[in-house]
Every structure is written in C-alpha cells, then in structure tokens.
C-alpha cells in the first residue's frame, strides 16, 4: 500500500521535485495511508521514513 500511495502522490504532481518529492510529502503520505489503512497508525517520522529507507536499500 505504501508504494501504491507513493505512486498516487507522484501522479498528483503537487509534491514532485526534480530529484524526488518536496518537503512535507511524508505528512500527505501519512494522510493517504490513514484513509486506506485506518487502524495501522503509521506516523510519518519514525515509521514511513524507515520503510522508505528500507525500500531504497533493497
């Protein structure tokens, strides 16, 4: 779901930058994931940053 929401966020174009996403994209990503997974309680700073870092590394 994280990757799907990131693709949706990229397609919207509001948070696009030359090398990735603009600042504050994690908060918007958190809101999008809350709609899809209401009881997951994923927060932008500790959870989403860690998961994105792991995806980049793998």
TALIN-V809024 format. One record per backbone hydrogen bond with DSSP energy under -0.5 kcal/mol. CO is the residue of the C=O (numbers start at 1). NH is the residue of the N-H. If there is no record, write none. Layout:
co=(CO | CO)
nh=(NH | NH)
This chain:
co=(1 | 2 | 3 | 4 | 5 | 6 | 7 | 8 | 9 | 9 | 13 | 15 | 20 | 22 | 24 | 25 | 26 | 27 | 28 | 29 | 30 | 31 | 32 | 33 | 37 | 43 | 43 | 44 | 45 | 46 | 47 | 48 | 49 | 50 | 51 | 52 | 53 | 54)
nh=(5 | 6 | 7 | 8 | 9 | 10 | 11 | 12 | 13 | 15 | 16 | 22 | 17 | 25 | 28 | 29 | 30 | 31 | 32 | 33 | 34 | 35 | 36 | 37 | 40 | 47 | 48 | 49 | 49 | 50 | 51 | 52 | 53 | 54 | 55 | 56 | 57 | 58)
